[in-house]
Each structure stands twice: as structure tokens, then as C-alpha cells.
Amino acid sequence: MSFWVGISGRVRGGETIDVLQLIDRLEQLVSSGTRLPLSSRTIVDEQEFLDIIDQLRVTVPEEIKQARKVSQEKDRVILQAESEADKIINAARERATMMLQENELVRQAQEDARQMLEAAHEQAEEVRQGADLYAQEVLGSLENELTKLLATVRKGRATLDRSAHRSVDGNHPAE
């Protein structure tokens, strides 16, 4: 069985699933499992558990791919802004050159060219700053989600470790 799951991926009938939803499903699976009397052990549906683990294996790389996409989009926006700035600068230079050819307009052409270059540089800087801010926000959000995921995984592992230690320490269920 194959799945495609991502930050906004779809699985089974259009249901949207992300990493936190999958972890919630694992927790629900354990919570709804059959408890073994006189022990801390729970019986869960193995296939359902393995299906969720498989979905997690697919989802985490998809979220990393999404972070890469954001970074690439930022780079694309910056390149586009630089290209537009270069076009504005070249247009300003061409205009300045034409104006310099006329002796009586030399001084005005120099001033206009300087202002246009300054405006182009300011505009390019604003676009770069906007792209950086956008990327910081998206990457910060992704970092928060991954931090939550890591904390949940560590908590789950700690619970499993405690359960394993109890059974090793002689707390075996009565047979």
C-alpha cells in the first residue's frame, strides 16, 4: 500500500494529514488498545500501527521538502528582484546617456540618473528584505512544528522505555 502525505497532503478520500495528526492517531491507537490485566501493556492493531509509522516516514521528508521549497522560492524572489533592479538601473543609465548628449541638460540628466539609481537600489533592498522576512516566518513556523514533533516522539519513546524497564524489573503480567 502506498501513500502520499505532506504538510497539505491528502490520504484516503481527501483527508488532510500532517505529522501531528499521525502522532495523535498513534496515541489514540495505544489509548484505545486492549489493556492486559495486572500490567502496563496494551495490545494494539499491528497493521494499523505499521500503517501510521509508514505514513510518518513519508510525511517527515515531505515537510523537509516543503522547507526546501520555501528556501528556493526565497532565492527565486531575490533573483527576480535583482533582475528587475538591474533592468531599472540599465534603463536609468540609458536615459542618463541620452540626456548627457544634450549639453544644456547635462546637469539635470546626472541628477535624474542618480535619483533613479537610488530609487532602484532602495526598491531592490525592500524586495530582498520582504523575501527574507517571508522565509524567516515560514521557516520559523516549520521549526516550531518540528520541535513539537520531536518533543512528542521523545515523550513516546520515554513512555515505551519506562514500560520496557517495568517488564525487565520483574513486573511481568501474571500468567
Secondary structure by P-SEA (a helix, b strand, c coil): cbbbbcccccccccccccaaaaaaaaaaaaaacccccccccccccaaaaaaaaaaaaaaaaaaaaaaaaaaaaaaaaaaaaaaaaaaaaaaaaaaaaaaaacccaaaaaaaaaaaaaaaaaaaaaaaaaaaaaaaaaaaaaaaaaaaaaaaaaaaaaaaaaaaaaaaaacccccc
